[in-house]
Amino acid sequence: MNARPQDVTEAAQEREVKLFRNGRNQAVRIPVEFELPGNEAVMRKEGDRLILEPKPRKMGLAALLATFEPWEGEFPELDETTPPPEDVEL
């Protein structure tokens, strides 16, 4: 039975896998039920455990701005006088 990632329950998410060499790197083949989205991931070590997580997607500016609530406050008055020129030596 080949379960898809969304069909696997939390309790059933354990499986023995084989480690192998890929050049100078140690590697593991990820079974289909543990597939991660995308083609990049983040790995970290916590004690003897390796944690592998999908790489967070970068949010574009438009998507970030869409998450903001409208501003209901008052803006302060601005001093719009031009500052005096400064001599800058190069």
The 8 nearest C-alpha neighbors of each residue, nearest first, counted from 0:
[[1, 2, 3, 32, 31, 6, 7, 30],
 [2, 0, 3, 32, 31, 30, 4, 6],
 [3, 1, 32, 6, 0, 4, 7, 31],
 [2, 4, 32, 6, 5, 1, 31, 7],
 [5, 3, 32, 6, 7, 33, 34, 2],
 [4, 6, 3, 7, 8, 2, 32, 33],
 [7, 5, 3, 4, 2, 8, 32, 1],
 [6, 8, 4, 5, 11, 2, 9, 12],
 [9, 7, 11, 10, 6, 12, 5, 4],
 [8, 10, 12, 11, 7, 13, 6, 5],
 [11, 9, 8, 12, 13, 7, 14, 6],
 [12, 10, 8, 9, 13, 7, 14, 32],
 [13, 11, 9, 10, 8, 7, 14, 33],
 [14, 12, 11, 15, 10, 9, 33, 16],
 [13, 15, 16, 12, 11, 30, 33, 32],
 [16, 14, 17, 13, 30, 18, 12, 29],
 [15, 17, 14, 18, 27, 28, 29, 30],
 [18, 16, 27, 19, 15, 28, 26, 29],
 [17, 19, 27, 26, 16, 25, 20, 28],
 [20, 18, 26, 25, 27, 17, 21, 28],
 [21, 19, 25, 24, 26, 22, 23, 18],
 [20, 22, 24, 23, 25, 26, 19, 27],
 [21, 23, 24, 20, 25, 26, 19, 18],
 [24, 22, 21, 20, 25, 26, 19, 18],
 [25, 23, 21, 22, 20, 26, 19, 27],
 [24, 26, 20, 19, 21, 18, 23, 27],
 [27, 25, 19, 18, 20, 24, 21, 28],
 [26, 28, 18, 29, 19, 17, 16, 25],
 [29, 27, 30, 26, 16, 17, 18, 19],
 [28, 30, 27, 33, 34, 31, 16, 32],
 [31, 29, 33, 32, 28, 34, 16, 14],
 [30, 32, 34, 33, 29, 3, 4, 1],
 [31, 33, 4, 3, 30, 2, 34, 7],
 [34, 32, 31, 30, 4, 29, 35, 12],
 [35, 33, 31, 32, 4, 29, 30, 36],
 [34, 36, 53, 33, 37, 52, 40, 38],
 [37, 35, 53, 34, 38, 39, 40, 54],
 [38, 36, 39, 35, 53, 40, 54, 34],
 [37, 39, 36, 40, 35, 53, 54, 34],
 [40, 38, 54, 37, 53, 41, 36, 35],
 [39, 41, 54, 53, 52, 42, 51, 38],
 [40, 42, 52, 54, 51, 53, 43, 39],
 [43, 41, 51, 50, 52, 40, 49, 44],
 [44, 42, 50, 49, 45, 51, 41, 48],
 [43, 45, 49, 48, 50, 46, 42, 47],
 [44, 46, 48, 47, 49, 43, 50, 42],
 [45, 47, 48, 44, 49, 43, 50, 42],
 [46, 48, 45, 49, 44, 50, 43, 42],
 [49, 47, 45, 46, 44, 50, 43, 51],
 [50, 48, 44, 43, 45, 51, 47, 42],
 [49, 51, 43, 42, 44, 48, 52, 45],
 [52, 50, 42, 41, 49, 40, 43, 53],
 [51, 53, 41, 40, 54, 42, 50, 35],
 [54, 52, 40, 35, 55, 41, 36, 39],
 [53, 55, 40, 41, 39, 56, 52, 37],
 [56, 54, 53, 57, 40, 41, 52, 58],
 [55, 57, 58, 54, 53, 59, 37, 39],
 [58, 56, 55, 59, 54, 60, 63, 62],
 [57, 59, 62, 63, 56, 60, 61, 55],
 [60, 58, 62, 61, 63, 57, 64, 56],
 [59, 61, 63, 62, 64, 58, 65, 57],
 [60, 62, 64, 63, 59, 65, 58, 66],
 [63, 61, 65, 59, 60, 64, 58, 66],
 [64, 62, 60, 65, 66, 61, 59, 58],
 [63, 65, 61, 66, 67, 62, 60, 59],
 [64, 66, 62, 63, 67, 61, 68, 60],
 [67, 65, 64, 63, 68, 62, 61, 69],
 [68, 66, 64, 65, 69, 63, 70, 62],
 [67, 69, 70, 66, 65, 64, 71, 63],
 [70, 68, 71, 67, 72, 66, 65, 64],
 [71, 69, 72, 68, 73, 67, 74, 64],
 [70, 72, 69, 73, 68, 74, 67, 75],
 [73, 71, 70, 74, 69, 75, 68, 76],
 [72, 74, 75, 71, 70, 76, 69, 77],
 [73, 75, 72, 76, 77, 71, 70, 78],
 [76, 74, 77, 73, 72, 78, 79, 71],
 [75, 77, 74, 78, 79, 73, 80, 72],
 [78, 76, 79, 75, 74, 80, 81, 73],
 [77, 79, 80, 76, 81, 75, 82, 74],
 [78, 80, 77, 81, 82, 76, 75, 83],
 [81, 79, 78, 82, 77, 83, 76, 84],
 [80, 82, 79, 83, 84, 78, 77, 85],
 [81, 83, 80, 84, 85, 79, 78, 86],
 [84, 82, 81, 85, 80, 86, 79, 87],
 [85, 83, 82, 86, 81, 87, 80, 88],
 [84, 86, 87, 83, 82, 88, 81, 89],
 [87, 85, 88, 84, 89, 83, 82, 81],
 [86, 88, 85, 89, 84, 83, 82, 81],
 [89, 87, 86, 85, 84, 83, 82, 81],
 [88, 87, 86, 85, 84, 83, 82, 81]]
